Structures are given as C-alpha cells and as structure tokens.
C-alpha cells in the first residue's frame, strides 16, 4: 500500500479505506488515521529496559521469565501467596498481555511526570485507561484485577548481557499491592495511591523513554505491536546510520511462545505494520534476512528538535 500516512493525507481516509485489501491493512489505516488526526499529543514514559526486552504476551505456566534484547536481559519471577498445608505457597503467575503493559505504562508515565515515587491511582488511572481504550468493567474487570495482582507480586532484575553486571537489582514494580474494589452502584475503582519500588523508580527516572500516548491508543490491545513501537521509539532517533537486525535477533527479543521462526515472521510483520502506522516518522525496511532500521525523528513531535 506504500506510505499509508501519505495516502491518507493526499486522498483522504475514505479513499485509503477502500484501498486496504486485507484486515491487517485496514487495521493499519485506522491506527494511522488516529495518530494523524489527534491534535492533543500527550507524552508517556517507560523504562528503557522495556524497549529492549518484554513481558509475556500470553498466559504461561513458567514461573521465571527471561528475555534478551540488544545486550540486555530481563529476569522476572512470579510472586507467591500462602496456601494451606500440605500444599504450601501458591504462585500468582507472571504478568502478561496488553492490560499488564497499559497498567505499567500508566504507573511509569505518572512517576516521571510528577518526579515522585508515589503514584496516584483512583479515578485518574481509570480515566487514563479508558482513554487508551481499556474500559475496566464487566468482563474486563477480572482480567485487569488479575494483571494488577501479578504485577504487585513479581520480582525483576535487569542484567547487561556481555558483562553480566546487574543493572537493576532484585526488586518489584511496586511496594505493597495494586488493588481494585468493585462497587456495584459506582463501578470499579483503584486504590488511591501506590508506591513504586525504589530500585525500579530510580532506573525509570534515570533512563525514561518518551512515547506518544496517541500512538499507544491507536495500537490498542496488541501487546506485540506495543513492544515493537516502544523499541522503535527508543532506537530509531538515536541511530547514526542504517542498522540491520536479523530474524534470529528479532525472534530472541520478540518471539516468546513462537518456537518456529517462519511462524514468528508473519506475526511480527503484522504487528510491525501497526507499530509503524502509529509512528509516522519511523523509517524501517523489511529485508530477506531481517529488517533495517533507518535514523528517524522521535515519535513525540515536541522532542524532535532535540536530535
């Protein structure tokens, strides 16, 4: 379809929709249109470690999760809750999917904006998630509550791959827990505040990655596309020259749960198309042996003049 952003700007959204031959193309057109027509850009933030590694995309029975990307390794371990004897402690499970990512993006964005380890939840978090297309209520209430519980219980570390140096020591995302209450008259509410883990907070404020909340909303509940977008937001504007990334390297970073690389490639390219639709300035080309990243403007327009 060529450059879908140029297509929309030159021929209009209806003409662009008519030229979208597949479901994947139609999804990309809608994501691009959302980004191009949003006039109230707002910047969110995430820790740079999540631009190079990722949480699971789907439920997993694993209790220890390890992902490596571009010389950085993430290690996440499930938390536990007490169980009756003789069963003993029961694992909570690892956080996964788009709900976990959006909850964490909110926490990180608020912490960086306020420069405070204490983050306001309550109505603010509910409204933000709603703006991102994550409506907490009904069938989604249980899923969001489960991810909040998993985020609260797990521990995580980051390591530099070559040296083995521990970059972020063992800690969690938060101290205490993220909880929700269900009031049948007024809906579901988060607790008033939560305290980010000190080690996680320090790593975040020292190495934040700016992202466009409009882009995240356009991507929606596509966890792989979220990860690819954040990766591109981190890498593209810092490049000095074209940089190739092989299919084995992409599979190592993004291919959790997909054993065969040929199966991984199709899903990755579909998610990449959505991520690029949400990042109009991104310049990426697909090659037979991988993809090539080209130096690009940052995803947040107000930061473009700094590079």
C-alpha positions as CSV (number, residue, x, y, z in Angstrom):
1,X,0.0,0.0,0.0
2,X,3.0,2.3,0.1
3,X,3.1,5.1,2.7
4,X,-0.3,4.9,4.3
5,X,0.2,8.3,6.1
6,X,0.8,10.0,2.7
7,X,-2.1,8.1,1.2
8,X,-4.5,9.4,4.0
9,X,-3.2,13.0,3.7
10,X,-3.4,13.1,-0.1
11,X,-6.6,11.1,-0.8
12,X,-8.5,11.2,2.5
13,X,-9.5,8.4,4.9
14,X,-12.4,7.0,2.9
15,X,-10.2,6.5,-0.2
16,X,-7.5,5.0,1.9
17,X,-10.0,2.6,3.5
18,X,-11.2,1.5,0.0
19,X,-7.6,0.7,-1.0
20,X,-7.0,-1.6,2.1
21,X,-7.2,-5.1,0.7
22,X,-6.7,-7.1,3.9
23,X,-7.8,-6.9,7.6
24,X,-4.2,-6.1,8.5
25,X,-4.1,-3.2,6.1
26,X,-7.4,-1.9,7.4
27,X,-6.2,-2.0,11.0
28,X,-3.1,-0.1,10.0
29,X,-5.1,2.5,8.1
30,X,-7.3,3.1,11.2
31,X,-4.2,3.4,13.5
32,X,-2.5,5.8,11.2
33,X,-5.7,7.9,10.9
34,X,-6.0,8.2,14.7
35,X,-2.4,9.4,15.0
36,X,-2.6,11.9,12.1
37,X,-5.9,13.5,13.4
38,X,-5.1,13.8,17.1
39,X,-4.3,17.4,18.0
40,X,-3.7,16.9,21.7
41,X,-0.4,14.9,21.8
42,X,0.5,13.8,25.3
43,X,3.8,12.2,26.2
44,X,4.0,9.0,28.2
45,X,7.1,7.2,29.5
46,X,8.5,3.8,30.1
47,X,11.8,2.4,31.4
48,X,14.4,1.9,28.6
49,X,14.8,-1.8,29.7
50,X,11.3,-2.5,28.4
51,X,12.4,-1.1,25.0
52,X,14.9,-4.0,24.7
53,X,13.1,-6.8,26.5
54,X,9.4,-7.7,27.1
55,X,6.9,-9.4,29.4
56,X,5.0,-12.4,28.1
57,X,2.2,-11.8,25.6
58,X,0.0,-14.7,26.6
59,X,-0.6,-16.8,29.8
60,X,2.3,-19.0,30.6
61,X,2.9,-21.7,33.2
62,X,6.5,-20.6,33.6
63,X,7.3,-19.0,36.9
64,X,10.6,-17.5,35.9
65,X,10.7,-15.4,32.7
66,X,13.8,-14.4,30.8
67,X,14.1,-12.3,27.6
68,X,17.2,-10.8,26.0
69,X,17.4,-8.0,23.5
70,X,20.4,-5.9,22.3
71,X,22.8,-6.8,25.1
72,X,20.2,-6.6,27.9
73,X,18.5,-9.4,29.8
74,X,15.3,-9.2,31.8
75,X,14.5,-11.8,34.5
76,X,11.1,-11.8,36.1
77,X,9.9,-14.2,38.8
78,X,6.3,-14.9,39.9
79,X,5.2,-13.9,43.3
80,X,3.5,-16.3,45.7
81,X,0.6,-16.3,48.2
82,X,0.2,-18.6,51.2
83,X,-1.6,-21.9,50.8
84,X,-2.9,-24.4,53.3
85,X,-0.7,-27.3,54.3
86,X,0.5,-29.5,52.9
87,X,0.1,-27.6,49.6
88,X,2.1,-24.6,50.8
89,X,2.7,-21.3,48.9
90,X,0.8,-20.9,45.6
91,X,2.4,-19.0,42.6
92,X,0.4,-15.9,41.4
93,X,1.8,-16.1,37.9
94,X,3.6,-13.7,35.6
95,X,2.0,-10.5,34.3
96,X,1.3,-10.7,30.5
97,X,-0.6,-9.1,27.6
98,X,-1.8,-5.6,26.9
99,X,-3.5,-5.0,30.2
100,X,-0.3,-5.5,32.1
101,X,1.5,-3.2,29.7
102,X,-1.0,-0.4,30.0
103,X,-1.1,-0.6,33.8
104,X,2.7,-0.4,33.9
105,X,2.7,2.4,31.3
106,X,0.4,4.5,33.4
107,X,2.5,3.9,36.6
108,X,5.7,4.8,34.8
109,X,4.3,7.9,33.0
110,X,2.8,9.3,36.2
111,X,6.0,8.7,38.1
112,X,8.2,10.5,35.5
113,X,5.8,13.4,35.1
114,X,5.5,14.0,38.9
115,X,9.1,13.0,39.7
116,X,7.6,11.1,42.6
117,X,7.9,7.5,43.7
118,X,4.2,7.7,44.9
119,X,1.7,7.4,42.0
120,X,-1.9,8.5,42.2
121,X,-4.4,5.8,41.1
122,X,-8.1,6.0,41.9
123,X,-10.1,7.8,39.2
124,X,-7.0,9.1,37.4
125,X,-5.9,5.6,36.4
126,X,-9.4,4.6,35.4
127,X,-9.8,7.7,33.2
128,X,-6.4,7.2,31.6
129,X,-7.0,3.5,30.8
130,X,-10.4,4.5,29.3
131,X,-8.6,7.0,27.1
132,X,-6.3,4.2,26.0
133,X,-9.3,2.1,25.0
134,X,-9.1,-0.1,28.1
135,X,-12.5,0.1,29.7
136,X,-12.4,-1.5,33.2
137,X,-15.7,-3.1,34.0
138,X,-17.8,-6.1,33.2
139,X,-15.7,-8.9,31.6
140,X,-12.5,-6.8,31.7
141,X,-12.7,-6.2,35.4
142,X,-11.4,-9.7,36.3
143,X,-8.6,-9.6,33.7
144,X,-7.3,-6.2,34.8
145,X,-7.5,-7.2,38.5
146,X,-5.5,-10.3,37.8
147,X,-2.8,-8.4,36.0
148,X,-2.6,-5.8,38.8
149,X,-2.1,-8.7,41.3
150,X,0.6,-10.3,39.2
151,X,2.4,-7.0,38.7
152,X,2.3,-6.4,42.5
153,X,3.7,-9.8,43.4
154,X,6.5,-10.4,40.9
155,X,10.2,-9.5,41.2
156,X,12.5,-8.4,38.4
157,X,16.1,-7.8,37.5
158,X,18.0,-6.4,34.5
159,X,21.5,-7.6,33.5
160,X,24.0,-6.3,31.0
161,X,24.4,-9.4,28.7
162,X,28.1,-9.2,27.9
163,X,29.5,-8.3,31.3
164,X,26.8,-10.0,33.4
165,X,26.6,-6.9,35.5
166,X,23.3,-6.4,37.4
167,X,21.9,-3.1,36.2
168,X,18.8,-3.2,38.3
169,X,18.9,-5.3,41.4
170,X,16.2,-7.6,42.6
171,X,13.0,-5.7,43.3
172,X,9.4,-5.4,42.2
173,X,7.4,-2.9,40.3
174,X,5.6,-1.6,43.4
175,X,6.0,-1.8,47.2
176,X,2.7,-3.3,48.5
177,X,0.0,-4.1,46.1
178,X,-2.3,-2.6,43.4
179,X,-5.8,-3.3,44.3
180,X,-9.3,-2.7,42.9
181,X,-12.7,-2.6,44.6
182,X,-16.0,-3.4,42.9
183,X,-18.9,-1.1,43.9
184,X,-21.9,-2.3,42.1
185,X,-23.5,1.2,42.3
186,X,-20.5,3.2,41.2
187,X,-18.3,0.8,39.2
188,X,-14.8,-0.4,39.8
189,X,-12.2,1.7,41.4
190,X,-8.5,1.5,42.0
191,X,-7.0,2.3,45.4
192,X,-5.9,6.0,45.9
193,X,-2.1,5.6,45.6
194,X,0.7,3.1,45.2
195,X,4.4,3.4,45.9
196,X,6.8,2.3,43.1
197,X,9.7,0.1,44.2
198,X,12.7,2.3,44.8
199,X,15.1,0.4,42.5
200,X,12.5,0.4,39.7
201,X,11.7,4.1,40.2
202,X,15.4,5.1,40.1
203,X,16.1,3.1,37.0
204,X,13.0,4.6,35.4
205,X,13.7,8.3,36.1
206,X,17.4,7.8,35.1
207,X,16.5,6.2,31.8
208,X,13.0,7.1,30.6
209,X,11.8,6.5,27.0
210,X,9.2,9.1,25.8
211,X,6.3,7.6,23.9
212,X,3.2,9.0,22.3
213,X,0.0,8.2,24.2
214,X,-1.9,8.8,21.0
215,X,0.1,6.1,19.3
216,X,-0.5,3.7,22.2
217,X,-4.2,4.3,22.0
218,X,-4.1,3.7,18.2
219,X,-2.2,0.4,18.7
220,X,-4.8,-0.7,21.3
221,X,-4.8,-4.2,22.8
222,X,-2.0,-5.6,20.6
223,X,0.8,-6.4,23.1
224,X,3.4,-7.3,20.4
225,X,2.8,-4.1,18.5
226,X,3.1,-2.1,21.8
227,X,6.5,-3.7,22.4
228,X,7.7,-3.1,18.8
229,X,6.5,0.6,19.0
230,X,8.4,1.2,22.2
231,X,11.5,-0.5,20.8
232,X,11.4,1.7,17.7
233,X,10.7,4.8,19.9
234,X,13.9,4.0,21.8
235,X,16.2,3.1,19.0
236,X,15.4,5.0,15.8
237,X,16.1,8.6,16.8
238,X,19.4,7.6,18.4
239,X,20.8,5.9,15.3
240,X,23.7,7.5,13.4
241,X,23.5,5.1,10.4
242,X,21.3,2.3,9.0
243,X,21.3,-0.7,11.2
244,X,20.3,-4.2,10.3
245,X,18.5,-6.6,12.8
246,X,18.4,-10.2,11.9
247,X,15.4,-12.5,12.1
248,X,17.2,-14.6,14.8
249,X,17.8,-11.5,16.9
250,X,14.2,-10.3,16.4
251,X,12.9,-13.8,17.4
252,X,15.1,-13.8,20.5
253,X,13.6,-10.4,21.7
254,X,10.0,-10.6,20.5
255,X,9.3,-14.3,19.7
256,X,8.3,-15.6,23.1
257,X,5.9,-18.5,22.7
258,X,6.6,-19.0,19.0
259,X,9.1,-21.9,18.5
260,X,9.4,-21.7,14.7
261,X,10.9,-18.6,13.2
262,X,8.9,-18.9,10.0
263,X,5.7,-18.7,12.1
264,X,7.1,-15.8,14.1
265,X,7.9,-13.8,11.0
266,X,4.3,-13.4,9.8
267,X,3.0,-12.3,13.2
268,X,5.9,-9.9,13.7
269,X,5.4,-8.2,10.3
270,X,1.7,-7.8,11.1
271,X,2.5,-6.2,14.4
272,X,5.3,-4.1,12.8
273,X,2.8,-2.7,10.3
274,X,0.6,-1.5,13.2
275,X,3.5,0.0,15.1
276,X,4.7,1.9,12.0
277,X,1.2,3.2,11.4
278,X,1.3,4.6,14.9
279,X,4.8,6.1,14.4
280,X,4.6,8.2,11.1
281,X,8.2,9.4,11.3
282,X,9.6,5.8,11.6
283,X,11.8,4.6,8.8
284,X,12.1,0.8,8.7
285,X,12.6,-1.6,5.7
286,X,12.0,-5.3,5.6
287,X,14.7,-7.5,4.1
288,X,15.0,-11.2,3.4
289,X,17.4,-11.7,6.4
290,X,15.6,-9.3,8.8
291,X,14.8,-5.6,9.0
292,X,16.8,-2.4,8.6
293,X,16.3,0.5,11.0
294,X,17.0,3.9,9.5
295,X,17.7,7.1,11.5
296,X,14.3,8.7,12.2
297,X,12.7,11.6,14.0
298,X,11.5,10.8,17.6
299,X,7.9,9.6,18.0
300,X,6.9,12.6,20.1
301,X,6.9,15.8,18.0
302,X,7.9,18.2,20.7
303,X,11.1,16.3,21.2
304,X,12.1,16.3,17.5
305,X,14.1,19.5,17.8
306,X,16.4,17.9,20.3
307,X,18.0,15.4,18.0
